[in-house]
Amino acid sequence: MRKFILFLIVAIFFTQSCTAHQALSTPTINATTTPPIEEVTLEMPTMPSPSMTIDPMRQRGKLVTVFVGDIFAISVPQGSPKWKVDYAGSVVEPLTPVENMKEPGPQGWFFRAIATGQTDIRLTSHTPPCESSVPCPPAPPIVFVFTLEVK
């Protein structure tokens, strides 16, 4: 019986010794490093402040006067998301990027008056394709035209 108790004490001692060693051992961390995140600053193109904003629905068929060097905006009329804009490039130049001329966004189109003269500015809506299996009746495009005089 003494041998058994002695054996039990020795076994308990070694068991506690191993547990303590495991608790005190230094854990290893298997960490992976990630590359640093590169910060990118995006700059949105800004348009200069226009001296006037022309509403083509209100100015339809009217004469609008601006001066050489003026920057003016034309608001987007309701009725279509896409438009074709016609004008005389010898009198005004677009400041809206070419890729945005069909769909300028809520700010509209921006132009600069570059020479004296007159030009009709014509906005023609893009007619969307028919999306049904039944042929659609042809819909006439929406057209807004006003005359711009540059002095």
C-alpha positions as CSV (number, residue, x, y, z in Angstrom):
1,M,0.0,0.0,0.0
2,R,2.9,2.3,0.8
3,K,4.3,1.7,-2.7
4,F,0.9,2.5,-4.2
5,I,0.6,5.8,-2.3
6,L,4.2,6.7,-3.1
7,F,3.5,5.9,-6.8
8,L,0.4,8.1,-6.7
9,I,2.3,11.0,-5.1
10,V,5.0,10.8,-7.8
11,A,2.5,10.5,-10.6
12,I,0.6,13.6,-9.3
13,F,3.8,15.5,-9.0
14,F,4.9,14.8,-12.6
15,T,1.4,15.5,-13.9
16,Q,1.3,18.9,-12.2
17,S,4.8,19.6,-13.3
18,C,3.9,19.0,-17.0
19,T,0.7,21.1,-16.7
20,A,2.6,24.0,-15.2
21,H,5.3,23.8,-17.9
22,Q,2.6,23.9,-20.6
23,A,0.9,26.9,-18.9
24,L,4.2,28.8,-18.7
25,S,5.5,28.0,-22.1
26,T,5.7,30.8,-24.6
27,P,3.0,30.5,-27.2
28,T,4.0,30.9,-30.8
29,I,2.0,33.2,-33.0
30,N,1.6,32.2,-36.6
31,A,1.1,35.7,-38.0
32,T,1.1,36.6,-41.6
33,T,2.0,40.1,-42.7
34,T,-0.1,42.0,-45.1
35,P,1.3,44.5,-47.5
36,P,0.7,48.1,-46.6
37,I,-2.4,49.7,-48.0
38,E,-1.7,52.3,-50.6
39,E,-3.8,55.5,-50.1
40,V,-5.2,56.9,-53.3
41,T,-6.7,60.3,-53.5
42,L,-9.3,60.7,-56.2
43,E,-9.9,64.2,-57.6
44,M,-13.2,64.9,-59.1
45,P,-13.1,67.2,-62.1
46,T,-14.6,70.5,-61.2
47,M,-16.3,72.9,-63.5
48,P,-15.9,76.6,-63.2
49,S,-18.9,78.6,-61.8
50,P,-21.1,79.6,-64.7
51,S,-22.2,83.2,-65.1
52,M,-25.7,81.9,-66.0
53,T,-27.7,78.7,-66.3
54,I,-29.9,78.3,-69.3
55,D,-33.1,76.3,-68.9
56,P,-33.8,75.0,-72.4
57,M,-37.5,74.4,-71.6
58,R,-38.0,78.1,-70.7
59,Q,-35.7,79.5,-73.3
60,R,-37.1,77.4,-76.2
61,G,-37.3,79.6,-79.3
62,K,-35.8,82.6,-77.6
63,L,-32.6,84.6,-77.9
64,V,-30.1,84.3,-75.0
65,T,-27.2,86.8,-74.8
66,V,-23.8,86.1,-73.3
67,F,-20.4,87.7,-73.7
68,V,-17.1,86.4,-75.0
69,G,-15.3,84.6,-72.2
70,D,-18.5,83.9,-70.3
71,I,-19.0,80.4,-69.0
72,F,-22.6,79.3,-69.0
73,A,-24.4,76.1,-68.1
74,I,-27.4,74.5,-69.8
75,S,-29.6,72.5,-67.5
76,V,-30.7,69.0,-68.5
77,P,-34.4,69.0,-69.6
78,Q,-36.8,66.4,-68.3
79,G,-38.0,63.7,-70.7
80,S,-34.9,61.7,-71.5
81,P,-31.7,60.6,-69.8
82,K,-29.7,60.9,-73.1
83,W,-29.3,63.9,-75.4
84,K,-27.6,65.0,-78.5
85,V,-26.3,68.6,-78.3
86,D,-25.7,70.6,-81.5
87,Y,-24.0,74.0,-81.6
88,A,-21.5,76.0,-83.7
89,G,-18.0,75.2,-82.4
90,S,-16.7,78.5,-83.8
91,V,-18.8,80.5,-81.3
92,V,-18.9,78.3,-78.1
93,E,-16.7,75.5,-76.8
94,P,-17.9,72.7,-74.5
95,L,-16.3,72.4,-71.1
96,T,-18.2,69.2,-70.4
97,P,-16.0,66.2,-71.2
98,V,-16.8,64.6,-74.5
99,E,-17.7,61.3,-72.9
100,N,-20.4,63.1,-70.8
101,M,-22.0,65.1,-73.6
102,K,-24.8,62.5,-74.1
103,E,-25.4,62.0,-70.4
104,P,-24.1,65.1,-68.5
105,G,-25.6,64.3,-65.1
106,P,-27.6,66.6,-63.0
107,Q,-25.3,69.6,-63.3
108,G,-26.0,69.9,-67.1
109,W,-23.6,71.0,-69.8
110,F,-21.0,73.7,-69.4
111,F,-19.8,75.9,-72.3
112,R,-17.5,78.9,-72.8
113,A,-18.3,81.7,-75.3
114,I,-15.2,82.0,-77.4
115,A,-16.1,84.4,-80.3
116,T,-18.8,86.9,-81.2
117,G,-21.7,85.6,-83.3
118,Q,-24.8,83.5,-83.0
119,T,-25.5,79.8,-82.8
120,D,-28.6,77.7,-82.4
121,I,-28.2,75.3,-79.6
122,R,-30.3,72.2,-80.2
123,L,-30.9,69.5,-77.7
124,T,-32.4,66.3,-79.2
125,S,-33.6,63.5,-76.9
126,H,-32.3,60.0,-77.6
127,T,-35.3,57.7,-78.4
128,P,-34.8,54.4,-76.4
129,P,-35.3,51.1,-78.3
130,C,-38.6,49.3,-77.9
131,E,-38.3,46.7,-75.2
132,S,-41.4,44.7,-76.0
133,S,-42.1,41.9,-78.5
134,V,-44.8,44.0,-80.1
135,P,-43.5,46.7,-82.4
136,C,-43.6,50.1,-80.8
137,P,-45.0,53.1,-82.7
138,P,-42.3,55.5,-83.6
139,A,-41.9,58.2,-81.0
140,P,-40.7,61.6,-82.2
141,P,-37.6,62.8,-80.3
142,I,-38.0,65.8,-77.9
143,V,-36.2,68.8,-79.3
144,F,-35.3,72.1,-77.6
145,V,-33.8,74.9,-79.6
146,F,-32.7,78.4,-78.5
147,T,-30.4,80.9,-80.1
148,L,-27.3,82.0,-78.3
149,E,-25.9,85.4,-79.2
150,V,-22.3,86.1,-78.1
151,K,-21.3,89.7,-77.9
